[in-house]
Amino acid sequence: MTDMDGWLVDPSRGIHRGWFLFAHGAGAPMDSDFMQAQAEMLAAQGMGVIRFEFPYMAERRETGRRRPPSRIEVLLEDFQAQIDRFGEIFPGERLFIGGKSMGGRVASMLAGQNYRAGKVAGVVCLGYPFHPPGKPESLRTAHLECLESPALIVQGTRDKLGNREEVESYTLSPVIDVQWLDDGDHDFNPRKASGWTQQQHWQSAADRAAAFMRVAES
């Protein structure tokens, strides 16, 4: 892993298959345990990973004071700037975008236009926030109903921001592949009685994401 002017870069190992621009969730930074584990697991499977922080999180790192996420318009603008920066530094390289929770939501909102423009090959969302906690009526799915770019969502079956029963009742674009992790919560953490471990689910999420990015059309 190397620090590259605000990016944490994990180069791919073995056969290089492209890059994943990976955004964090609302409350945890780009070097959280989840983000670190996913970056290492994906790099081991041939996907270079670039992590970045939205400005509000970067400010928290500098000041030590917690801040809520910026408005969605600000997040979209910053993520788009990261996509454009990637294109300038790595012209012609295959790029997927995505993120944990909020980061994945922002990426999915940019995926269609950037896919049509030839800038990205697809989007990966790890724990998509289909609705705010405790507000299942406030859906964040309008853009997912007509998404055009190849897309993967990896979701825990008991995620409080969109469990299996809820998500399977939604109308989603046929390009979206939803993969389930048994008994996983929003961080893919299962209960002990399930027989699964969080580490197993983290590895499974990375495996499914790597497989998706290997075969998705560029």
C-alpha positions in Angstrom: 0.0 0.0 0.0 1.3 3.5 -0.9 0.0 7.0 -0.1 -0.5 9.0 -3.4 -1.6 12.5 -2.7 -4.7 11.7 -0.8 -5.1 8.2 -2.2 -4.3 4.9 -0.6 -3.2 2.6 -3.4 -3.0 -1.1 -3.1 -1.4 -2.4 -6.4 -2.7 -5.6 -7.8 -0.8 -8.8 -7.3 -0.4 -11.5 -9.9 -2.3 -10.9 -13.2 -3.5 -7.3 -13.3 -7.2 -7.1 -14.1 -8.0 -3.5 -13.6 -8.7 -1.0 -10.8 -11.3 -0.4 -8.2 -12.0 3.2 -6.9 -13.2 2.5 -3.4 -15.1 5.0 -1.2 -15.8 4.7 2.5 -19.1 4.7 4.4 -20.6 7.6 6.3 -18.9 7.1 9.6 -15.6 5.2 9.0 -12.5 6.4 7.2 -10.7 4.9 4.2 -8.3 2.9 6.5 -11.0 1.3 8.7 -10.6 -2.5 9.3 -13.3 -3.2 6.7 -11.8 -1.0 4.0 -8.3 -2.3 4.7 -9.3 -5.9 4.5 -11.3 -5.5 1.3 -8.5 -3.6 -0.4 -5.9 -6.3 0.5 -8.3 -9.2 -0.5 -9.1 -7.6 -3.8 -5.5 -6.7 -4.6 -4.6 -10.4 -4.0 -7.0 -11.3 -6.8 -5.6 -9.0 -9.4 -7.6 -5.8 -8.8 -5.6 -2.7 -7.9 -7.5 -0.7 -5.3 -7.6 3.1 -4.8 -9.1 4.4 -1.6 -10.0 8.1 -1.0 -11.8 10.2 1.6 -14.6 12.6 1.0 -13.6 16.1 2.2 -15.7 15.9 5.4 -13.9 12.8 6.5 -10.5 14.2 5.5 -11.3 17.2 7.7 -12.2 14.9 10.6 -8.8 13.2 10.2 -7.0 16.6 10.5 -9.1 18.1 13.3 -10.2 15.0 15.2 -13.7 16.3 15.3 -16.6 14.2 14.0 -18.6 15.7 11.2 -21.7 14.4 9.4 -21.5 13.6 5.7 -21.7 16.4 3.3 -24.8 16.9 1.1 -25.2 14.3 -1.6 -24.5 16.9 -4.3 -21.1 17.6 -2.7 -20.3 13.9 -2.4 -21.2 13.3 -6.0 -19.0 16.1 -7.2 -16.1 14.9 -5.2 -16.4 11.3 -6.4 -16.7 12.4 -10.0 -13.5 14.4 -9.5 -11.8 11.2 -8.3 -13.0 9.3 -11.4 -11.6 12.1 -13.6 -8.3 12.2 -11.8 -8.0 8.4 -12.3 -8.5 8.9 -16.0 -5.8 11.5 -16.2 -3.2 9.4 -14.2 -4.1 6.0 -15.6 -5.4 6.6 -19.2 -6.8 3.5 -20.8 -6.9 1.4 -17.6 -10.1 -0.5 -16.8 -11.9 1.1 -13.8 -14.7 0.0 -11.5 -16.2 2.3 -8.9 -17.9 1.5 -5.7 -17.8 1.6 -1.9 -19.0 0.7 1.5 -22.6 1.8 2.3 -22.8 5.5 1.5 -19.7 5.3 -0.7 -21.4 2.6 -2.8 -24.6 4.7 -3.0 -22.7 7.7 -4.4 -20.8 5.5 -6.8 -24.1 3.9 -8.1 -25.5 7.3 -8.7 -22.6 8.2 -11.0 -22.2 4.7 -12.6 -24.6 5.2 -15.5 -23.3 8.4 -16.9 -19.7 7.3 -16.5 -20.4 3.9 -18.1 -22.0 5.6 -21.1 -18.9 7.9 -21.3 -16.6 4.9 -21.3 -14.9 6.0 -18.0 -16.0 3.0 -15.9 -16.8 -0.6 -16.5 -19.2 -1.2 -13.6 -20.0 -0.5 -10.0 -19.7 -2.6 -6.8 -21.7 -1.7 -3.6 -20.8 -3.5 -0.3 -23.7 -3.1 2.0 -26.0 -0.8 0.1 -28.1 1.6 2.2 -31.4 1.0 0.6 -33.1 3.2 3.3 -32.1 5.1 6.5 -32.1 3.1 9.7 -35.7 2.6 10.9 -37.2 4.3 7.9 -37.9 1.5 5.3 -40.4 3.8 3.6 -37.6 6.3 2.6 -36.1 4.3 -0.3 -32.9 5.2 -2.1 -33.7 3.0 -5.1 -35.1 5.3 -7.8 -31.8 5.4 -9.8 -31.3 1.7 -9.3 -34.5 0.9 -11.2 -33.0 2.2 -14.5 -29.3 1.6 -13.9 -27.5 0.7 -17.2 -24.0 -0.2 -16.0 -23.0 -3.7 -14.8 -23.6 -3.7 -11.0 -23.0 -5.9 -8.0 -24.5 -5.4 -4.6 -23.2 -7.6 -1.8 -25.7 -7.5 1.2 -26.1 -9.1 4.5 -29.5 -10.9 4.8 -30.3 -9.1 8.1 -28.9 -5.7 7.1 -31.0 -3.0 8.9 -30.6 -0.7 5.9 -32.1 -3.3 3.6 -32.6 -6.9 4.5 -33.3 -9.8 2.1 -37.1 -9.7 2.5 -37.2 -5.9 1.9 -34.8 -5.9 -1.0 -36.4 -8.8 -2.9 -39.6 -6.7 -2.9 -38.0 -3.8 -4.7 -37.9 -3.2 -8.5 -34.3 -3.1 -9.5 -32.7 -2.9 -12.9 -31.9 -6.3 -14.4 -28.2 -5.4 -14.7 -27.9 -5.5 -10.9 -26.7 -8.7 -9.3 -27.5 -8.9 -5.6 -25.4 -11.4 -3.7 -26.4 -12.4 -0.2 -24.3 -13.1 2.9 -26.1 -15.4 5.3 -27.0 -13.7 8.6 -24.8 -10.8 7.9 -25.5 -7.3 9.2 -24.6 -4.0 7.6 -20.9 -4.7 8.2 -21.3 -8.3 7.2 -21.0 -9.5 10.8 -23.0 -12.7 11.4 -24.2 -13.9 14.8 -22.2 -16.7 16.4 -25.1 -19.1 16.2 -25.1 -18.8 12.4 -21.8 -20.8 12.1 -20.2 -18.0 10.0 -17.6 -15.5 11.0 -17.2 -11.9 9.9 -13.8 -12.7 8.4 -15.4 -15.4 6.2 -18.1 -13.0 5.1 -15.5 -10.3 4.3 -13.5 -12.8 2.2 -16.7 -13.9 0.5 -17.6 -10.3 -0.3 -14.1 -9.7 -1.8 -14.3 -13.0 -3.8 -17.7 -12.1 -5.3 -16.6 -8.5 -6.1 -13.3 -9.8 -7.7 -15.3 -12.4 -9.8 -17.8 -9.7 -10.9 -15.0 -7.3 -12.0 -13.2 -10.0 -13.9 -16.1 -10.8 -16.1 -18.0 -7.5 -16.4 -17.9 -6.0 -19.8 -15.5 -3.1 -20.1 
